[in-house]
Amino acid sequence: IYRVYTIFILFIMLFIEFLLHQILRVVAKDEVQLSLIRELEDLDFWRGVTDVHSPVDVRVPSHSLQSVKVYLETLDIEYSVMIEDLQVMLDEEQEEMDSALRVVEPRDTNSFDYSRYHTLQEIYEFQDMLVAENPSLVSKIVIGQSYQGRPINVLKFSTGGTKRPAIWIDTGIHSREWVTQASGTWFAKKIVTDYGKDPALTAILNNMDIFLEIVTNPDGFYYTHSSNRMWRKTRKPNRGSNCVGVDPNRNWDAGFGAPGASNNPCSETYRGPSAHSESEVRSIVDFVKSHRNFKAFVSIHSYSQMLLYPYGYTRTPAKDQAELHSLARKAISDLATLYGTRYRYGSIINTIYQASGGTIDWTYNQGIKYSYTFELRDTGRYGFILPANQIIPTAKETWLALMAIMDHTNKNPY
Amino acid sequence: MATGDLNPNHYPAQRAAKVVQHYLNTRHGSPFRLFGLHSVENGSAENVNDTGRKYQLGLTVHEIISNTTLNCTAEVIFPDGAEQQPPVVQVSCEDLSKSNATAEEEAFYQQYKSNQSLVSAQNLPDSYGHIDPDKKPFWHLGIVASSFVMLNESNENTLYNMAQVANITQLATENEQLKFDSHILLHDMVSQEILHWKLLFTWSPAEGVEVQDMEQLRRCNH
């Protein structure tokens, strides 16, 4: 009976082993600090010591927390608490996996259920399946990492060539806008299905590449599943504040600091400490700048049913306003042919509100003329929590508008 | 501030029209009757000395449950002043008084008036946009009750929609009305904030929704 007792105790200890363990992210400012961090070699490194300025993630057991933090603070080594309570996170993941097991995993992208909302893990797996099934058309590029270290994946659809003129589409930059990531998933499948069958899309892909980033804010998206369905921003802590996160659609270097964003970290429209401070934004900036050949850029949000073009930070009309306006009119009238869904359109600042540091203002100023933002269904009845049975209708009608934009881009090279 | 004729597709007229939606729901909304803004056809705005900003609007609203569209004209005055005051609304719509919902309202009322246990529901809709069919009238009631708050809190720099009924719980009463305690999430499109409100309200087919107490819940953690 003694044996059973011991095993029981061991079992309990194993179970609560990670209670109040924290994951600290430590950043060395110089070589000296780097070697001091290496001195903590007894600890469990999740992301090992590489070089100065690269984050090091270390799991610190609860009994060592105090002394490790004092050690770092005395030596003026910067750290932040990445995961406050590892046990809680593991419990949540276990719960998630348990519930995932109850759902049958799709074997391929044909058995993937596009009419349901999916988890981050399911979407990552979908991306890999799509690439595996269409290796000559689709590839996955990891353009960076989120704050919490999740991969930022972009699907590239290409029929060849080198640095062909390209179209960018992103969904899910605001994590609570779930119909967008769901639509992005549907668009990915639509492209591989229609290439070689639909003349318009085939013509586009024979000349241009399409880049699709489905989960643009993976940390936020994970958080909407695990903790708060209404989370919008990134999940990066803010120095000197209890409030977490930066609005990734106010963090771009276009009118940064101007009216139309908040400088309060607790605000949903907090612009961040500096332009491109968020890795989720910086990754796209770096990618676009090094590519140098994007001709259209579409960033997808919900809700309001609008198609918007620059600018948000100023009332000065965009140079190409007339063309952008008439293309928007064409796109939304195509959209309406399917279910009669009514969209409004115009510049951001006139149609919805003044907003500074926005994505498409930056892309437009980079010279990407066909820069648009969508606000998908609905107009407020369900808002962010749109019923799943509206995913496919939304994706289908939006696709018609996207095709109008891509088609025009392809036929009007510049 | 935009003055004179307004572009009906731009936000100033749209925000004023949304206020009309909230007003209609407070006056005519029920578990089986709910209004949504459909379109703004025309609008104009002017400054009124010592009063505030006055909007005149031509708009259409959608009665969601019967799926009918009504033409309306409305006047919305946003009062001057540093502190938030409710806008003043006058509206007239064709066929407004006609309601097809009276039988359903009566049946619903009787069901929950005489029920042995008090009903309670959470997360309407849930994260996936789902609402059980028998809970939908409570979602509608939540929208109607929150329209009182959204109306009170509206100004030219807000655009409110109800995001979710976090909780709605029936309370026992001695009198005719059904009574509910609720925790409701509102979304303001302009600030993008989610606001939490506690609402204590009653409803009956005869009296409609009456709010007895409303309180904004300030959130600490973020």
Interface residues (C-beta under 8 A of the other chain):
Chain A: R116 Y117 W178 T224 H225 R229 M230 R232 N242 C243 V244 G245 D247 C266 S267 E268 T269 S304 R342 R344 Y345 G346 N350 T351 I352 Y353 T379 G380 R381 Y382 G383 F384 I385 L386 P387 A388 N389 Q390
Chain B: N7 N9 H10 Y11 Q14 K18 G36 L37 S39 I64 P125 D126 S127 Y128 G129 H130 N161 M162 A163 Q164 L185 H187 M189 V190 S191 Q192 E193 I194 C220 N221 H222
